[in-house]
Amino acid sequence: MTTSDWIAGLALLASVFAVGFNAYYQYFKRGGIAIIPGERVFVNYGIGHKYLELMCPLTFLNRGAQYGLITSIDVRLTATKLSIPLHWWGFYEASEKDVPDQPWQFGFDFKGIATDLIVPDRQAIAKWVLFDSEAGPHNLHLTEGEYTVNFAGRVHPGVRMARATAAFSLNADDAKTLAGYTTDKLNRTPKSLSVEMRPDYGDRPRWLEPINRLLNG
């Protein structure tokens, strides 16, 4: 074979590889769903302080070429000498509450019981999700301190899903205010304590941290 034949053969192989590579990412790559927590969480107690409720925004990003099916999401809230499991309960939508002769109010509209959520290929879905803990024999009282929120989803077999972690802090005034916020039997979106949530973007390059601090003050 001549040199030109070798070059032509290599060019053909490169073309075939490129077509196969593109086809994999366009049509065959399995869904890979990432959970991206928002930067706000609403906290309140259930009836009689027997359980805990967390409401937060989550974005589900599917990087794959196939759909992703999320069947449930669990949360574990941890702190010093504390570990509370929660399970998703419902989907909500943030809305403005326009009440005549009253100050502007922000609230949530119930959009359905949390159930299977389909994320199309290469798309993202954002939801406000309410998480409930199981009612226990003892009253719950969150105190001043640092809390970690660990998210984990169950998905359709064969579809990988990333876990996510975030954190929030309560000061003494927050804990005191929160003590008065409980759900009643007729109200699934009660008055809640709104606190900043700090998502842990573990894949963020470390060299960007000084820039992020500068941009965010």
Helices and strands as residue ranges (DSSP letters): H 3-23, I 24-28, E 32-37, E 40-45, G 47-49, E 52-62, E 68-79, E 82-97, E 105-113, E 117-119, E 124-133, E 145-155, E 160-161, E 164-170, H 172-178, E 193-196, E 198-199, G 206-208, H 209-215
